[in-house]
Amino acid sequence: MRINSNTKPLQEIKKATDSAIKMANEFKQLFNSKIKVN
């Protein structure tokens, strides 16, 4: 995770955090659907 200090760092961190949470949620859904299949 790279943060550009020239722009607003807080906004960059928030953006990175949001995308990380989104990825985690998608992974969790994938994981849950895999369990239900088996």
The 8 nearest C-alpha neighbors of each residue, nearest first, counted from 0:
[[1, 2, 15, 12, 16, 19, 11, 3],
 [0, 2, 3, 15, 11, 12, 4, 8],
 [3, 1, 4, 11, 8, 0, 12, 15],
 [2, 4, 5, 6, 8, 1, 11, 7],
 [3, 5, 6, 8, 2, 7, 11, 9],
 [6, 4, 3, 7, 8, 2, 11, 9],
 [7, 5, 4, 3, 8, 11, 10, 2],
 [6, 8, 10, 9, 11, 4, 5, 3],
 [9, 7, 11, 10, 4, 6, 12, 3],
 [10, 8, 12, 11, 7, 13, 14, 6],
 [9, 11, 13, 8, 12, 7, 14, 6],
 [10, 12, 8, 14, 9, 13, 2, 15],
 [11, 13, 15, 9, 14, 10, 16, 8],
 [14, 12, 16, 10, 11, 15, 17, 9],
 [15, 13, 11, 17, 12, 16, 10, 18],
 [14, 16, 12, 18, 13, 17, 19, 11],
 [15, 17, 13, 19, 14, 18, 12, 20],
 [18, 16, 14, 20, 19, 15, 13, 21],
 [17, 19, 21, 15, 20, 16, 22, 14],
 [18, 20, 16, 22, 21, 17, 15, 23],
 [21, 19, 23, 17, 22, 18, 16, 24],
 [22, 20, 18, 24, 19, 23, 17, 25],
 [21, 23, 19, 25, 20, 24, 18, 26],
 [22, 24, 20, 26, 21, 25, 27, 19],
 [25, 23, 27, 21, 26, 22, 20, 28],
 [26, 24, 28, 22, 27, 23, 29, 21],
 [25, 27, 29, 23, 24, 28, 30, 22],
 [26, 28, 30, 24, 29, 25, 31, 23],
 [29, 27, 31, 25, 30, 26, 32, 24],
 [30, 28, 26, 32, 27, 31, 25, 33],
 [29, 31, 27, 33, 28, 32, 26, 34],
 [32, 30, 28, 34, 33, 29, 27, 35],
 [31, 33, 35, 29, 34, 30, 28, 36],
 [34, 32, 30, 36, 31, 35, 29, 37],
 [33, 35, 31, 37, 32, 36, 30, 29],
 [36, 34, 32, 37, 33, 31, 30, 29],
 [37, 35, 33, 34, 32, 31, 30, 29],
 [36, 34, 35, 33, 32, 31, 30, 29]]
